[in-house]
């Protein structure tokens, strides 16, 4: 029997998370969330980890939902003092039908001219398609759907059980199609790819194919992470519902591990990349363009450097070189001048004067700049 959900309205003092640098997956600088806990209750959700969850008991995550009733007012106040950049908002769990706080937060972003990124596991997002389109006309909107299997994948029944109360995946793809038809950038967050469940060749291809056929432009792939009480919770679920998987997961996630060990995650990521290329989409989310942004070229350079770092990582390149690309991306992101002007004025010495760019990456940055001229 499913436990009845409790809703606890409260008024937090803050709502906006301001990140030092943009996220290289979703390109957001800010994030704000209207609820704590999630009725979808996916068994693998990282949000049960101690650093994210306010609950002592991991079971409460799906049955006790804390509602930030003043979220929209807090967001308006916070964003009015911030430079315009992408805000990651959520979410569309069933509570949103009743409280409509996510819609209120979207309206704040629209009113203040902030672009948004939405990550959803529900077609309920279509209710707010009007606001998303309004934002997309004046700034930019992007939507990704959390999807890790398709109905024609052999292990789909296991995934359905693990996703608990999440809407059927067919409805998510149908919503993706509507979002794409509305001219909004959309795709799939193939996160997490569950080892031994979602990583077989057929499922990898199915997720990419369904995304492409639904108008999605990207599939972002990431591995399962397990920490502290979420790890205990997930292992208890496996013991009860999928005992045949428990020994394998104990092997992949030994004590003290967070990401999988003894498991070639990079090979899975490379396979997703190959499949995306075959179906004419990307395994990276294109960085949305913010109209009127005077640092667009800088941000395009950051995108290329960050994407190169990702490709090098899944190809097992040396960690030192990968981090040089990341540091260069951060340095260009932090630059408060059009990098083309720096280069046009001082040449390579100008690039060398930018704090944080490793010397080895400067010729690469120079070459990228040349491509924009």
N, C-alpha and C positions, 0 to 999 in steps of 0.2 A: 504493500500500500504506500502510495506517495505521500510524504509528509506535507501538510499545508504550509504555504509560504506566508511568512510574516514580513510586513513592510514597516520599517521604522524611519519616519521622516526626521530629519535633523538639519541643522544649519551650520555647516563647516565655516571656518574663518577664511579659508582660501580654496580656490578651485583650479587655478592655472599652474601647470608645471612648465617652467621655462628652462630649456636645455641649453647648455653652453654652445653646442653645435648641432646642426641638423642631423637627423637620423638618416643613415645612408640606405635604408630599406624603403622608407615611406617619404623621405625628404621633409619631414615635419620638424619645426623648431619648438612648437608648443603642443601640449596635450591637456585635455580636461575631460573628466568622466563624471557623469551624473549619478552613478550608483556605485555602491560597494556590494560585492556579491553578484552572482548571476544565476538566474533561474534556469538557463540552459543546462548548467551543471555538468559540462563535459568532464569526463573523468581524468583527462590528461592535462587540464588547464593549469598553466604555470601560475595563475593568479591566486592559487591557494598557498603559494610559498609565503613564508613568514614575513618577508619584506613587503609584500603586497596586501596580504589578507589581515583584516582586523579581528578574525575569529580564532579562538583557541581550538575549537573543534572544526576540523576541515569539512565535516558534513554540513555545517551551517552555511557554508559558502553558497549553496544552491537553494537554501530554504529561508534564510534571513537576509533580506535585501534592505540596505540602508539607502534612503532616498535623500539626495542633497537638494532640498526644496528651494534653496536660494541660489542654485548653481548659475542660472542665467544672469542674475544681477551681479554676482561675483565676477563672472566672466566679462561682462560689459565693463566693469570698473577696471579689471586687470588689463584687458586688451587696449583700452583707451590710452594706456601709458606705454604701450609696446610698439616697436617697429613692425610693419606688416610682414608677416611670413605665414607659412602653412601651420594650421592648427589641426591636430589629430583629435577627433571627437568620437564619442560613443555614448550609449550603445543602444541596440535594438532588441534587447531581451523583452519578454512579455510585459514587464513592469512599465515599459515605455507607452504601451497602449493606454494605460490609465493615467500616468503622470505627465507625459508629453514634454519632459524636460530636455531631451535631446533636440527636439524641434525648436524649443525656445533658445537653446544654445546656438543652433544653426542660424536662427534669425538674428542673433547678436552678431555673428560673424558676417552675415550679409549686410547688416546695417553699418558696420564699421569697416567693411571692405577687406576682410581677411579671407584668404583662400582656405579650403578645408580638405582633409583626408579622412575618409570614413572606412572603418573596418567592421564588417557586419557578417553575422551568421544567420540573418533573417531577412526575408522579403519585406518585412515591415518598413524597411528603408524607402520603399516606393511611395509610402504615404507622404514623404517629405521631398518627393522628386521636384516639386515646384520650387522649393527653397534652394535645393541643390542647383537647379538650372539658373536661378537668379544669381547665385554666387558664381557659377561658372561663366556667366555673361560678363561680370564685372571684374572677377579675379580669376579663380580656377577652382574646380572641384575634382576630386578623384575618389573612387570607391573600389575597395577590394573585398571580396567575399571569402570567408574562411571555409575552405573545402578541402577534404583530405581523401575522399574516395568518390566513386560514382556507382550508380545502381548496377552497372554491368561488370563491376569488379568482384572477384570471387570472395574477398574478405569483407565486403560491404556490410553484411549482417553484424559482424563484430564491431565495425565502426559505428553503426546505428546505435548499438547498445552503449558504446562508450560516449557518444554524443548526447545521450540521455534525452532531454526535451528539446533539443535543437530542431528547427524546421527541416523538413525533408530536403535533401540536396537538389532534387529536381526543381524545387521552388526557388532555391538560391540561384541556380543557373538561369531560370526564367527571369528572375529579377535582374540578373546581370545583363541579359539581353535587352531589357527595357532601359536600363541605365545607359547601355551603349547606344541604343537608338536615339536617346536624348542628347547625344553628343558629349557625354561625360566619360573621361578616361576611367576604364574599369579593368579588372582582372581577378586573379585568384591568389590568395595566400594559402599555399600548400604547406600549412604549418599547424602542427608538426607532422612530418612524415614518420609515422610510427614504425619502428623496426619490426620486421617479421609480420607486419599487418598491411601496411600501405606502400611498401618498398618493392613489390614485385613489378616486373616489366609491364604487365597488362594494366595495372592500376596507374602507374606513372604515365603511360601513354593515354589512358582514358581521361585522366584529369586534364592533361594538356589539350587533348582533342576537344573535349566538351567546352573548355574555356575558349578556344579559338572559334568553335562553332557558335558560341553564345556572344560573340563580339568582344571578348576579352582581349587585351593587348599584352598581357604579361602573366607569368606564373612565378611567384616567389616561393622558393623551397627552403625549408629549414628543418633541423632535426629536433627531436623531443629532448627537453631538458627536465630534470627531476632533482628537486632539492628539499631538504628537511621534511616538514609534515606532508607536503604534496607527494613526495616520493613514497612515504609510508602509506598514504591514502591510495595511491595508484597501485602499489604492490598488494594492498589488501583487496582492492577491486579485482585484480588479476587472480588472486587466490580463490575468490568466490565465483567469478564469472568466466574466466579464461585460464584455468589452472595449468593448461598445457603450455602456456607462454611464460609462466613465472620463472622457471629456471633460466630460460634464455635472457630474460630481462635482468635477472640477478647477475648474469655473466656480463651483459652489456653495461649495466649500471652498478658496479661494485661499490662498497661503502666509500664515501668521500667523493664520488664522481658527481658531476653535474650534467655534462654532455656524455654521449655514449662512448665507451671504450671498446676495444676489441671489435670494432665495427667500422667499415669503410664508408663513412657518411659522404666523403668527398666524391666517391664513385656514383652515389645516388644523385648528388647535385649536378655532376657532369652529364648524367643521363637525362635529367630534366632539361638541362641546357641544350643538349642535342635535339631532344624532342621539340622544344620550343622553336628551334631554328627550322626544323622540318615542317612545322605547322604555321610558320610565318609570324610568330610572336616572339617576345623576349623573356628571358629569365631574370630580368631586372625591370623595375618600374621606372619608366621615363620620368625625369624630374619635371614637374609641371612648371610652365612659364607663368610668371606673375606679370600681368600687363604693366608697363611703365617702370619696371624694375631696372635701375641703371646699372645693376651688377649682374645682368643676365649672362654675359660672357664668362665672368668669374664663376658663376654657378654651373655653367655648362662644362667648364674645365674641371671643377670639383666632381661633377658627375662622371666624367671620363676617368679621372684618377681613382675614384672610389670603386667604380665598376672594374677597373683593371686590377685593383687590390683583391676584389672578390674572386675574379677569374684565376688569379695567381694562387689564391688560397685553396680553391678546390682542385687545383692542379699540383698541389703539394710543393709549391715553390718555397724557397727559404723564408722563414718568418721575418728575418731582418729586412729583406727587400719589400715584403708586403707592408711592413710598418712604415717604411720610407714613403710609399705611395699614400698611405693614410695620413701621415704627418703633412705631406705636401697638400693633400686635399683640405685638411684643417687650416693650413696656413693661407691658402687662397680664399677659403670661406671667410676667414677673419679679416682679410684685406679690405679696407674701406676706401679703396680707389680702384677704378677700372684697370685691370692688370695690363690691358693693351696700352694704356697711357703710360704706365710705368715702363713698359718695354720700349715703346716708341721714343720716350725721353732719354732713357739711360741704357737701352740695350740689355745685354745679358747681365751687366752689373746691377741693373735695376732689379732683375729677378733675384740675384744673389742678395740684395738688400732686404728682401721680404723675410721677416723672422719666421723660422720654422721649416722652410723648404730645404730638404736635404740636397747637398750639392749634386748627388748622382741623378736627381730627378729634374734638375733645371733644364737640361737639353730636351727632355720630354715635354716639359711645360712650354718651352720655346716653340717646339714643333706644333703643339696643339694650338697655341696662339696664332701661328702662321695660317692654320686652317680656317681661322675666323676672319682673316684679312682679305 
